[in-house]
Amino acid sequence: ALDVTIQAQILELIKQLQHEEGMSVLFITHDMGVVAEIADRTVVMYNGDEIETGPTENIFASPQKPYTKALLSAVPRLGSMEGRMRPMRFPVVDRTTGLSDVPTETPDTVQAAERPVLEVAGLTTRFEIRSGLLSSVKGRVHAVENVSFSLKAGETLALVGESGCGKSTTGRSVLRLVEPLSGSVLLDGVDVLKLSQGELREQRKRMQMIFQDPFASLNPRMNVGAAIAEPLLINNLASRSEARDKVADLLKRVGLLPDMASRFPHEFSGGQRQRICIARALAVEPRLIVADEAVSALDVSVKAQVVNLMLDLQARMGLGYLFISHDMAVVERVSHRVAVMYLGEIVEIGPREAIFGNPQHPYTKRLLAAVPIADPARRLQKRPVSNDEIKSPIRPADYVPPVRQYREVSPGHAVMIWGEEWEAKPVIAKVA
């Protein structure tokens, strides 16, 4: 559940302690990239049974069991999209036979001639910190600072960065789940930030959100059929009988059975619950979906299934996705464009192939360098890991943010001009 830079620090710490103390480690995970980086031997489990075990190099090089092959095929590998212009589905491997389909690029659904479905300009969201007898403002959390981007119909813009960088607050600000301080958010030309509560409720049919934790997103006392039908009934889009038919169709559309509508959330797996949340978001036929870490809590094979579903739905319905994630390998697989955030600001934005193939900002390079590589042969290689914590976004009450400047590296690829704080510092050895 950690972002890539913190994860790299924790793994490096475990390796260091192991070397110093001669410590054994039993590491339980569903992240095969981490397995390749840390494990001498690997045990693969399925339905409570140990189905394959051996040196990690052998497991990755020549898996014997179909389930192991399915796990490894679902691992997103950084660099696997080199030379490809559009997002690409994960290969689907049958867990019983081990046979895989051939993954294909998704159709080009980006509607270039249209006005962007979402246009964000100068979006700023701050949270006041009050203290003292009169609760005066002592400081502010600058969660989102002067953020601008656009998103076309049928396009996926990935918003990436470490925890605390402001990417989730950006998604919530776009939907006005939190109230921005300033800026504009145009959804099909309508400024969401200027709408009254009644107008906003009407406009929200065109924009929906998929949250990170599907169990927390669903009412445990409401069966999933009622949960999916609720937006239809609240917005007067269907009668109760029409809603039942619509729910059955939505469940089929996300790969579930219509008779599952009578079940409750606790009766489903994590991946199935996320499919239900996707079905509920699709009920009102939105133009924009904000996916906030929608697959980060899922294990590798279920993550691949949900990502494939989202890509299929986008190709079929022309949905625009604002895909918020810290998983760089998944982002490379699903996105058309990528925006990198640091301390509430976008430091680099551009086409996916430009960001991954030619990163310019030091922070972007640091994010990419921290991604674990699913290759056991590289396990003993020393990786440069920064132990710097992300700086605090809290500023004094009278703080005035600096005016940022960007330079265009290539068409559509812009990077913030950075200062001395990002320059490499000399290492000074301390002598006891």
C-alpha positions in Angstrom: 0.0 0.0 0.0 3.0 2.3 -0.1 4.0 4.6 -2.9 7.1 3.6 -4.9 9.7 5.8 -3.3 8.7 4.9 0.3 8.5 1.2 -0.7 12.0 1.3 -2.1 13.2 2.8 1.2 11.5 0.1 3.2 13.0 -2.7 1.0 16.4 -1.2 1.3 16.1 -1.0 5.1 15.1 -4.7 5.3 18.1 -5.7 3.1 20.4 -3.6 5.3 19.1 -5.1 8.6 19.4 -8.5 7.1 23.0 -7.9 6.1 23.9 -6.5 9.5 22.0 -8.9 11.8 22.1 -12.1 9.7 18.3 -12.0 9.9 15.9 -14.3 8.1 12.8 -12.8 6.4 9.5 -14.3 5.6 8.0 -11.8 3.2 4.3 -12.1 2.4 3.2 -10.1 -0.7 1.2 -10.1 -3.9 3.7 -7.8 -5.6 5.8 -9.9 -7.9 8.2 -7.0 -8.5 9.0 -6.9 -4.8 9.4 -10.7 -4.8 12.0 -10.5 -7.6 13.8 -7.8 -5.7 14.0 -9.3 -2.2 13.5 -13.1 -2.2 16.0 -15.9 -2.4 13.3 -18.5 -2.6 9.6 -18.2 -3.4 6.5 -20.2 -2.4 3.4 -19.7 -4.5 0.1 -20.4 -2.8 -3.4 -21.0 -4.3 -6.6 -21.8 -2.3 -4.6 -22.4 0.8 -2.2 -24.9 -0.8 1.5 -24.6 -1.7 1.5 -25.3 -5.4 5.1 -24.3 -6.4 8.3 -23.6 -4.6 11.9 -23.0 -5.5 14.7 -20.4 -6.1 13.1 -17.2 -7.2 15.2 -17.1 -10.4 13.7 -20.5 -11.4 10.1 -19.5 -10.5 10.4 -16.4 -12.8 12.3 -18.1 -15.6 10.3 -21.3 -15.9 7.1 -21.4 -13.9 5.6 -24.9 -13.9 2.0 -24.4 -12.7 -0.7 -22.6 -14.7 -1.5 -20.3 -11.7 2.1 -19.2 -11.4 2.2 -18.4 -15.1 -1.0 -16.4 -14.7 0.5 -14.4 -11.8 3.6 -13.6 -13.7 1.8 -12.6 -16.9 -0.2 -10.1 -14.9 2.8 -8.3 -13.6 3.1 -4.8 -15.1 6.7 -4.3 -16.2 8.1 -0.9 -16.6 9.3 -0.4 -20.2 7.0 -3.0 -21.7 5.1 -0.2 -23.6 8.1 1.1 -25.5 7.2 1.8 -29.1 3.5 1.5 -28.5 1.3 4.6 -28.8 -2.0 3.5 -27.1 -2.8 1.7 -23.8 -2.6 -2.0 -23.9 -4.6 -4.7 -22.1 -2.9 -7.2 -19.8 -2.7 -10.8 -21.2 -5.4 -13.0 -19.7 -4.0 -16.4 -18.6 -6.3 -19.4 -17.7 -5.4 -20.5 -14.2 -6.2 -24.1 -14.9 -4.5 -24.5 -18.3 -1.9 -21.7 -18.2 -2.8 -20.7 -21.8 -2.6 -17.0 -22.5 -4.3 -14.8 -25.0 -2.4 -12.2 -27.1 -2.7 -8.7 -25.5 -3.6 -6.1 -28.0 -3.6 -2.3 -28.0 -6.9 -0.7 -27.3 -8.7 1.1 -30.2 -7.9 4.8 -30.6 -11.0 6.4 -28.9 -9.5 9.8 -28.2 -11.8 12.3 -29.9 -9.2 14.9 -31.0 -11.6 17.1 -32.9 -13.9 17.7 -29.9 -13.4 20.3 -27.2 -11.8 18.5 -24.2 -14.4 17.0 -21.9 -12.5 18.4 -18.9 -10.5 21.7 -18.8 -8.8 22.6 -15.4 -7.1 26.0 -15.1 -5.3 27.5 -12.1 -7.0 25.0 -9.7 -6.0 25.9 -6.1 -7.1 24.1 -2.9 -5.9 25.0 0.5 -6.9 24.0 4.0 -6.6 26.5 6.9 -4.9 25.7 10.1 -6.4 27.5 13.1 -5.3 27.8 16.7 -5.4 30.1 19.6 -8.2 31.7 21.6 -9.8 33.3 18.6 -9.1 30.4 16.2 -7.1 32.7 14.0 -5.4 31.3 10.8 -1.8 30.3 11.7 -1.0 28.6 8.4 -2.4 26.7 5.4 -2.0 23.4 3.8 -1.3 24.1 0.1 -2.7 20.8 -1.1 -3.3 21.9 -4.7 -1.5 24.9 -6.1 -2.2 26.4 -9.5 -2.8 23.1 -11.3 -3.9 23.2 -15.0 -4.6 20.3 -17.5 -7.1 19.1 -20.0 -8.7 15.7 -20.8 -10.3 14.6 -24.0 -13.1 12.2 -24.4 -11.8 8.6 -24.7 -8.4 9.7 -23.2 -6.7 8.6 -19.9 -4.6 11.2 -18.1 -2.7 9.7 -15.2 -1.9 11.8 -12.2 1.1 10.4 -10.3 3.2 11.2 -7.3 4.0 10.2 -3.8 1.4 10.1 -1.0 0.7 13.6 0.2 1.5 15.3 -3.2 -2.1 16.4 -3.7 -3.2 14.1 -6.5 -6.3 12.8 -4.6 -7.2 16.3 -3.5 -7.0 17.4 -7.1 -9.5 14.6 -8.1 -11.9 15.6 -5.3 -11.6 19.3 -6.1 -12.5 18.6 -9.8 -15.8 16.9 -8.5 -16.2 19.6 -5.8 -16.1 16.9 -3.0 -13.8 19.5 -1.5 -14.2 23.2 -2.3 -11.3 24.7 -4.2 -10.1 28.2 -3.3 -9.8 29.4 -6.9 -9.5 28.3 -10.5 -11.9 26.9 -13.1 -13.1 23.4 -13.8 -14.9 23.2 -17.2 -16.9 20.0 -17.8 -18.1 20.1 -21.4 -17.7 23.9 -21.2 -19.6 24.3 -17.9 -17.7 25.8 -15.0 -18.4 23.3 -12.1 -17.0 25.7 -9.5 -19.6 28.4 -10.3 -22.7 26.1 -10.0 -25.2 26.2 -7.2 -25.8 23.0 -5.2 -28.9 22.1 -7.3 -27.0 22.8 -10.6 -24.0 20.8 -9.3 -26.2 17.8 -8.5 -27.5 17.8 -12.0 -23.9 18.2 -13.5 -22.5 15.3 -11.3 -24.4 12.9 -13.5 -21.7 13.6 -16.1 -18.8 13.0 -13.7 -18.3 10.1 -11.3 -15.6 8.8 -9.0 -14.2 5.3 -8.2 -12.6 5.2 -4.8 -9.6 3.2 -3.6 -11.4 1.0 -1.0 -14.4 -0.6 -2.7 -15.7 -2.0 0.6 -15.8 1.4 2.3 -17.5 2.8 -0.8 -20.5 0.4 -0.5 -23.2 0.5 2.2 -22.8 -2.9 4.0 -26.6 -2.9 4.7 -27.6 -2.4 1.1 -27.5 -5.2 -1.5 -25.4 -4.4 -4.6 -28.4 -4.2 -6.8 -29.9 -1.4 -4.7 -26.5 0.3 -4.5 -26.1 0.4 -8.3 -29.8 1.4 -8.8 -29.6 4.3 -6.2 -28.0 6.9 -8.6 -30.7 6.1 -11.2 -33.5 6.6 -8.7 -32.1 9.7 -7.1 -31.6 11.4 -10.4 -35.0 10.3 -11.7 -33.3 8.5 -14.7 -35.4 5.3 -14.3 -38.4 3.8 -12.6 -37.8 1.0 -10.1 -38.7 -1.7 -12.7 -36.5 0.0 -15.3 -33.7 0.3 -12.7 -33.7 -3.5 -12.1 -33.2 -4.1 -15.8 -30.5 -1.5 -16.0 -28.7 -3.0 -13.0 -28.7 -6.5 -14.6 -27.3 -5.0 -17.8 -24.6 -3.1 -15.8 -23.5 -6.2 -13.9 -23.1 -8.1 -17.2 -21.2 -5.2 -18.6 -18.6 -5.4 -15.8 -18.3 -9.1 -16.0 -20.6 -10.2 -13.2 -23.9 -12.2 -13.2 -27.3 -10.4 -13.0 -28.4 -12.7 -10.1 -25.6 -11.3 -8.0 -27.7 -8.2 -7.4 -29.3 -9.6 -4.4 -26.0 -10.2 -2.6 -24.4 -7.9 -0.1 -20.8 -6.4 -0.4 -19.2 -8.8 2.1 -20.1 -11.7 -0.1 -17.8 -10.5 -2.9 -14.0 -10.5 -3.3 -12.1 -7.2 -3.5 -11.9 -7.3 -7.3 -15.6 -8.0 -7.6 -16.5 -5.2 -5.2 -14.4 -2.8 -7.4 -16.3 -4.0 -10.5 -19.6 -3.2 -8.6 -18.3 0.3 -7.9 -17.5 0.7 -11.6 -21.0 -0.5 -12.5 -22.5 2.1 -10.0 -20.3 4.9 -11.6 -21.5 3.9 -15.1 -25.2 3.9 -14.1 -25.6 7.6 -14.9 -23.7 7.3 -18.2 -20.9 9.8 -17.2 -18.5 11.6 -19.6 -15.7 11.7 -16.9 -14.6 9.1 -14.3 -12.0 10.0 -11.6 -10.3 6.8 -10.6 -8.6 7.5 -7.3 -6.1 4.6 -6.7 -8.8 2.3 -8.0 -6.6 -0.7 -8.4 -3.8 -0.1 -5.8 -5.4 -2.3 -3.1 -5.9 -5.3 -5.4 -3.6 -8.2 -5.9 -1.7 -8.5 -9.2 -4.1 -10.8 -11.1 -7.3 -9.0 -10.0 -5.6 -5.7 -10.8 -5.0 -6.8 -14.3 -8.7 -7.9 -14.7 -10.0 -4.6 -13.4 -7.6 -2.5 -15.6 -8.7 -4.6 -18.7 -12.3 -3.9 -17.8 -11.7 -0.2 -17.6 -9.9 -0.1 -20.9 -12.7 -2.1 -22.6 -15.3 0.2 -21.2 -13.4 3.3 -22.3 -13.1 1.8 -25.9 -16.8 1.1 -25.9 -18.2 4.3 -24.3 -15.5 6.9 -25.0 -15.0 7.6 -21.3 -12.5 10.2 -20.1 -10.4 8.8 -17.2 -8.5 10.9 -14.7 -6.4 8.0 -13.4 -4.8 8.8 -10.0 -2.1 6.3 -9.0 1.3 5.8 -7.6 1.9 2.6 -9.5 4.1 3.7 -12.3 4.1 0.4 -14.2 0.3 0.3 -14.3 0.2 4.0 -15.3 2.5 3.2 -18.2 0.1 0.5 -19.3 -3.2 2.4 -19.2 -2.5 6.1 -19.9 -2.3 8.3 -22.9 -0.8 11.2 -21.0 0.9 11.6 -17.6 1.1 14.5 -15.2 3.6 14.2 -12.3 2.7 16.0 -9.1 5.0 17.2 -6.2 3.8 19.3 -3.2 0.5 20.2 -4.9 2.1 21.3 -8.2 2.4 19.6 -11.6 6.2 19.4 -12.2 6.0 17.6 -15.6 3.2 16.7 -18.0 3.2 15.1 -21.4 2.4 12.1 -23.6 3.0 8.8 -21.8 5.9 7.7 -24.1 7.7 11.1 -23.5 7.4 11.0 -19.7 8.6 7.4 -19.5 11.1 7.5 -22.3 12.5 11.0 -21.8 11.8 12.2 -18.2 13.2 15.6 -17.5 12.4 16.7 -14.0 14.6 15.2 -11.2 11.5 14.1 -9.3 10.1 12.2 -12.3 13.4 10.4 -12.6 13.4 9.6 -8.9 9.9 8.1 -9.2 10.8 5.9 -12.1 14.1 4.8 -10.5 12.2 3.6 -7.4 9.9 1.1 -9.3 10.8 -2.5 -8.5 11.8 -4.5 -11.5 10.4 -8.1 -11.8 13.8 -9.6 -12.7 15.5 -11.7 -10.0 18.8 -11.4 -11.9 19.0 -7.8 -10.8 18.2 -8.5 -7.2 21.8 -8.0 -5.9 22.3 -4.8 -7.9 22.6 -1.7 -5.6 19.9 0.9 -6.5 20.2 4.5 -5.6 17.5 5.1 -3.1 16.7 8.5 -1.7 15.8 8.6 2.0 14.5 12.1 1.8 11.0 12.6 3.1 8.5 14.5 1.0 8.5 18.1 2.2 5.6 19.5 4.1 2.9 21.4 2.2 2.1 23.6 5.3 3.0 27.2 4.8 2.7 30.4 6.9 -0.6 32.3 6.6 1.2 35.1 4.7 3.0 32.8 2.3 2.8 33.8 -1.4 3.6 30.9 -3.8 6.3 31.7 -6.4 5.3 32.1 -10.0 6.3 28.9 -11.8 7.7 28.7 -15.3 7.6 25.8 -17.7 9.6 24.9 -20.8 8.3 22.7 -23.6 10.6 19.8 -24.3 8.7 18.4 -27.2 5.1 18.8 -28.5 2.8 18.5 -25.5 5.7 17.7 -23.1 6.3 20.5 -20.6 8.5 20.5 -17.5 8.7 23.0 -14.6 11.9 24.9 -14.4 13.4 23.8 -11.1 15.8 25.6 -8.7 18.8 24.7 -6.6 16.8 22.4 -4.2 16.7 19.7 -7.0 20.4 20.0 -7.9 22.7 17.1 -6.8 24.5 17.9 -3.6 28.0 16.6 -2.8 28.3 13.7 -0.4 30.3 14.7 2.7 31.7 11.8 4.7 31.5 12.2 8.5 34.6 10.9 10.3 34.1 9.6 13.9 
